[in-house]
Each structure stands twice: as C-alpha cells, then as structure tokens.
Amino acid sequence: MQAPSSKIWSRDFILLFLTSFLTWGSFHFLLPTLPLYIADVLKGTPTQVGIISSLLALSTVLTRPLVGFALDRWGRRPVYLLSLFLLCLVAFAYNLATSLLLLAAIRVLQSVPFGGSSTASTTIASDLVPVERRGEGLGLFDLSGTLSMAIAPAVALAVLGNGQFSRLFNLSGCMLLAALLFALPVRYRPVGRTRAAFTLSNLLERRVGWLALAIACAYFCFGGVISFITLYAERYRIAGAGWFFTAYATGLVLSRTVGGRFFDRYGPRVPAYAGLALEAVALLLLGLWRSQIGFMTAAVLFGFGLGAITPPIFAMAVSWVPDDRRGAANATVFAGIDLGIGVGSNVLGAVAQASNYAVMYGVSSLLLAVPLAIFALKIVPRYREVKRETGNVRGEA
C-alpha cells in the first residue's frame, strides 16, 4: 500500500469510517438502555448500575495494552477483523443476560473485542490520513462515533418500546455484522515488528503517559454522564432522555470539525482549556438547572467541550512516537479513557446513592481542575519542547 496522499477522504478512509460508525452505533444502542435494563428488569441499585456500566471500561483497560502490542507486532488487519467478529458474537449474547451476574460476565467478555476494534480503527485511521493534516483527519474520523451517538440512542429507545430488549440486542449484533463486511475490503498499511518482545515497555507507551492521565480525568466525568443521565431524566421528570445524546453529539460535531484543524495550526492549548471549561459549565448546569432547557444546553456544551480536547490528544500521541509504536500509543491513551470512565461510573454512582444525581454532577464539575493543571504544567510544555527540537508546527517527534 502506498503512503497516504494529502487527501483525507480516500476510499479506505470512507470504508473505515462506515465500519466505525456501525461499530459505535451498536455500542451507543446500550448507552440509554442498559441502565434501564439493570434498574427495571434486573432490579439493580444506582451503585450496581454504576458498577456494571463501568465493567466494560475497566476490563478494557487491561486488554488495551495487549491489543496495542498485537497491532504493532502482527499488523492492523488480523486484529481488527477478529475483534469485529468476536464483538458481533458478544452482542447477541446479551440475550442470555437474565441476572446481574450474567450481565456482568458478558460486559467483561465484551472488553477484549471492544478494546481491539476501537484501538485498531483509530490506529488504522492514523495510518491513512496525511501527516500534515493528522489533527483534522482524526477529528473527522471521530465523527463516525459522534454521528452514531447522534442517532443510535434515540433509535434504541424507539426500538426498545415497552421493554423489547431482545429485539434491541439482536439489532445491535446485526449492525456489527454489517461493520465486519465493510471492514473486509479496506487496504491496511503493512506495519509490524516481527522481533518485538512481549515486555511491559512494549505494551505501554511512556511518552504519552501525561496525555493518558489528562484524558482519564476528563472522561472520569463522562462516566457519570453516560451511566446515569437516563436515570437523572427519570428522577427529575425530564422528557426525551435519548435526545440528550443527540444534542451531545451535535456539540461533538461542531467542535471536531474545527478543533482538529485548529490544533494543526496553533497547538493544543486553546482547545484543551476551552474544552475543559465548557465541560465544567455543562456539569454545573446539570447540577443546578434541572429543566428541559438546561438538560439540552448542558448536552451540547458537554459534547463541544469533550470533542475539543480528544482529537488533539490522539494527534499528539501518534505524532510523538515512531510509526511502529502507534498501536501502543493509542492503546495507552484509550486505556486512560477506559480507566476514567470506569472509575468515574463507580465513584460518581456512590456519590449519587449517598446524595442525588444533581449533587453528583455538581461535584464532578470541580474535578476538571485536575486535567486543566496537567495540560498547563505537563502537556503544553512538552508540546513546545518537541516543537523546538524538531522545528515541526505539530510538535511531532
């Protein structure tokens, strides 16, 4: 396969985009519905909702480094296709989740192919897009997940109807089967280190450690949003919970279409600071303004904020390492996301049970001071240092 041209929307990029859209669509089907299944069908408590919702993310933390090693060791294609196939099987297995224990087991099993598919797709996208437009290209690729979130949750609640969870799980599996078919004709860049040793240093990429920690802190709050927003809407009698995700995705689209391009030209400082500030405002709105207008406004602002900081982090991660370490770099950053969501869902679930959902969101807004400090003290100085060393406006190693 030839090196990527200056064009982002190549044939392979489009196929990969469609594959990612369907894969994330299947995942987003469960965002508003799984908490309902746990609470209404399996009679779980808010703490149990948080624990089970977080199991996928926490388990994926352990699998990401293995996936990153496999991507760099054996190449992108076998890891990606096998992950999609296994993810399809697990989606249908949700029909067997007739108890909290079985549901927990399925969430853990799903972590391996979920970590494989998401890490592989982002790594493949970073291979395909032109280097000089990497921030913009990865931001556009992230829209595959964003657009699925704009559509899938509302569709899922409509498909669910009066508790048709089996129909929901089967449609999720069919979407993944279609994703696998789109992934087959993609031409994958031949990358592999045949002599790479199975060591801790090869599983994780230390050069992106601060990036992973910053995004973990940012997604800590996201864990509280995705795990409890449907129950929050029920508690305060706010109609149309599924549309929260559509409004959130709208904010993501608005930020990701410009955020990556802004990073390519000016660096990470403004997207990071503005994004974290908007996240904090959104969470404060959920805590203080418990109405339909506040609900939807918070969704857009939260999406815009999170969408502003995510593509620059991934663009810096893959730019600060050699080509044959991109899998490990992406896996390390993704592990940060998973860890943040998993821990956030559990901790914030306990806060919600001890107080209420409004207090939980108010408290979580204060925690965003931590990633803000990491950006100011560690990431931005590192970006400038690499820029000085290489003379590259994107701060590439």
N, C-alpha and C positions, 0 to 999 in steps of 0.2 A: 504493500500500500504506500502511496506517495505521501510526502509531508503535506500537512494542511495548507490550503491556499489562504488568501486574505478573506475569503467568503465564509461566513458563519453557517448559513442555511444550505449546507451541502445535502446530497441525497442521504448519506449515512446519518447526518445530524438530525434530519427530519424523521427518519425511521426510529432513531434512538429517542427522540422527543415523544413520538407517539407511544412507544413502548413504556417510557417513563410515565406518561400521562395515565395510561391504563393501570399500571402497577400502583401508582399513588392513589388512583381512583378507588381501587379495591381497598387500600388501607384506609382512605378517608370515609369509606362507607361505614366503618366502625367507630369513627370519632364521636358522632352524636348518639349512636345506637347501642354501643357496648355498655356504657354506664346504665342505660335504661334496662338492658338485659340483666345486668348484675343486680340492680336495685329492685326491679319489678318482677322478674321471672325467678331469679335465684335468691332474692330477698337479702342482698348484701347491704352492709352499712356503708356510710361515706368513707370510712377508713379502708374497708375491703374494696370499694370502688377504686380508691387511690392505689392500693397495693396491686390489684390485678391489672389495672390500666398501665401501671409502671413496669410490670414484669417483662414486657416485650423490650422496652428501652433498656432496663437494667441487664437483661440477659444478652442483649445485643452488644453491650459494652465489652463483654468477654469474647464475642465472636469477631468483632471488627478487626482487631489486630491480625487474627488468623486469615481473614479474608484479604486484608491488605497485603500480607505476605504472599498469599496464593496468586493475587493479581500480578505482583511483581516477579514472582518465581515462574509461574506457568502461563502467564498471559491473561488477557481480559475475557476472551470468548468462552472458554470452558467454565470459568467461574460464574459468569453472568447467566449463561443459558441453564446451567444446572440449578442455580439459585431460583430462577423464574419457575422452572419445572417443580421444584420442591415447594415453593411458595403457593403454587396452584393447588397442590395436594393438601396442604395445611388449611387453605381457605375452605375447602369442602369439609374438612374435619371439624369445623366449628359446629356442625350439626350434631356432633357427639357430645357437646359440652352441656351435659344435663346437671352438673353440680359445680360449685365454686372450685373444687379441687381439679376436676377435669378441664375446666376453662383455664385455670392457671397453668396446667400442664401443656395445653395447646399454645398458650401465649409464649411459653418458654421454647417449645419446639419451633415456633414461627421465627424466633430470633435469628437462627442461623441463616435461612434463606433470605430473610428480610435484610439483615446486615450485608449479605452477599450482593443482593440486587441493587440496593441503594448505593453502596460504596462503589460497586463496579460501574454503574451507569454514570456517576459523576466523574470517575476516573477516565472512562471512555470519552466522555464529553470534553474533558480537558485535553485529551489526545487529539480530538478532532478540530477544536476551534483554533484559529490563528493566535500565535503567542501575543502579538501586539494588541489583540482585542479580547484577551482572556477574561478580564473582569466583565466586559459586556457579554461575551459568549456564555459564560457560566451563569450570569444573571438571567439571560434569555432561556437557557436550559432549565433553570429553576422554575421558570414559568410553567413547565409541564406539571409539576406538583401543585403549583399555585392555582392553575386553571382547574385541575381536578378537585381541589378543595372548594373552589367557587361553585362547582356543580354537584359533586358527589354527596355531600352531607344532606342537602335538600332533597336530592333524588332518593337517597337511602331512607329518609323519614317517610317519603311518599310510598316507596316500595314496602316499607315496614307495615304501613296501615295500622290495623288493630292487632299488632303483635305477630306478624308473619316473619319471624326471624329466620326460619329455614329458607324461605324464598330469598331473603337478603343475603344469606351466606352462600347460596348457590350462584346468585348473580355475581357476587364477589369473585368466586372461583372461575366463572366463565370469562370475566374481564382479564384475569391473569393468563388464561389460556390464549386469549387474543393477543396479549402482550408478548407472549413467547413466540407467536407466529410472526409478529412484526420484528422481533429481535433476530430471527434466524438469518435474514439476508444482509444484515449490517456487516460492513467490512471493517475488521478490527485491526488496529495497528499492531504489528508484531513486536511486543515488548516482553522480555523475560530474562531473568538472571539464572542461568542453569546451575550455577555453583553457589547460589545464595544459601547461607547456613540458617538453620532454624534456631535463632537466638533472640533474646529479648530486644536487643538493639535493632534487629531486622523486623520485629513485629510492630514496634512503635517508632515514631519519628520524633526525636527530642527537639529538633529545630522548630517544630510547630507547637511545642508544649504550651506556651502562653496563649497562642491562638485557641487551642483546645479548651484551656481553662476559662478564657473570656466567653467563648460561646456556650460553655456549660453553664455559666452563671446567668447568661441571657435566657437560655432555654429552661432554666430552673422555674422561672415564672410561667413559661409556656406550658409546663407540665400541669400547673394549676388551672390554666385556661382550658386545655383540651379534655382534661379529666372531669371537670365539674361545671362547665358552662351550661350544659343542658339541665343539670340539676339546679343550678343557680336560677335559670329562667323559670323552672317549675316553682321554685321556692318563692320567687317574687312575682309570679304570675305574669311573666313577660312572654308574649306570643311569638311564634316563629323562631324557635331556637336554632333550627337548621340554617336560617338566613344569617346568623352570626358568622358562620364560616364563609358564606358568600361575601359578606361585607369585609371580613378579614382578608379574604383572597383578593378583593378589589384593592385594598391597601397594598398588598404584596405586589400586585401587578403594577400599580402606579410607581412604587419605589424601585422595583427590579428592572423596569425598562429604562430608568435613568441612573440608578445607583451604581451599577457596574461600570457604565460609561464614565460617570463622574470619578470613580476610583481610578480608572485607567489614566485619566488626565491629571488628577490632583492628589491622589493618595487616599489613605483610609480615615484621616482624622474627622472630617466633616460628616461622612456617612455614619461613622461609629457614634459620635457624640449626639448628632441629631436623632439617630435611630433609637438609642437608649433613652433619650429624653422623651420621645414620643411613646415608647413602651411604658414608661413610668406614668405619664399622663393618662394613658388608656387604662391602666390598672387602677389608678385613683378614681377614674370615672366609674368603673365597675363597683368600687367600694362605696362611693358617695352618691352617685346619680343612678338610682335603681329604677329606671324607666325605659320604655322602648327606645326613645331617642338617645338616651345615654348609652344603652346597650349597643346600638348600632354604631354610634360615634366611636365608642371605645374599640369596637371590632376593626373599623377602618384604620384608626390610629395605631393600634397594636400591630396590624398587618404591615402598615407602612414602616413602622419602626424596626420590626424584626427583618423585614425584607431589605432594609437599607444596610444592615450590618452583616448579613450572611454571605452574599457573593464576594465582598472584599476579603473576608476571612479565608474562604476557599481559594480565591485567586492568589492570595499571598502564600497559602500553604503549598500549592503545587508549583509556585514560582520560586520558592526558597529551597527547593530540593532538586536533585537530578531527575531525569525522566523515569529512570527505573526505581525511583522511590516515591512516585506519585501515589501509588496504591497505599503505601504505608502512611503517607502524609494525610490523604483523605480519610483513611481508616482512623487515624488518631483524632482528627477534628470531629468526625462523625461520632466517635466514642465519647467525646466531650458533650455533644448534643444529647446522646442517649443517656449519659450519666446525669446531665442536668434535668432532663425530662423525668427520668425515673426517680431520682431523689426528690425533685420538686413535687411530683404527684403524691409521694408518701408524706413528706413533711407538711405540705400545704393541706393535704387531706386530714391530717391530725389537727392542724390549726382550725380547719372548718368544723370538725366534730367538736372541738373544745369551745368554739365561739359560733361563727356563722360564715357563710361564703363572702359576704361583704367585707368583713374584717380580714379574711384570708387574702383577698385581692389588695386591700389597702396595705397590709404588711408586706406582701410580695413586691409592691412598687418600691419600697425603701431599699430592697436588696439589690436593685440595679446600680447602686453606687459602687458595688464591687467590680463588675466588668468595666465600668467607666474608669475606675482607677487603674485597672490592668492595661487598658488601652493607652491611657495617658503616660503611665510610668514605664511600660514594657514594650508594647507593640509598636506604637508610633516611633519611639526612638530606634527600635530595631529596623523598622522600615527605612528610616532616614540613613541608618548606618549602612545597610545593604545598598541603598541608592548611591551613597558616596563611593562605596567600594567598587561598584560595577558601572556607574555612570548611566544606569538604566532608570527611566522615569517610573517604571513599575516596581522597582526595588527587587528585581529578580537576581537570584544567586547565579 
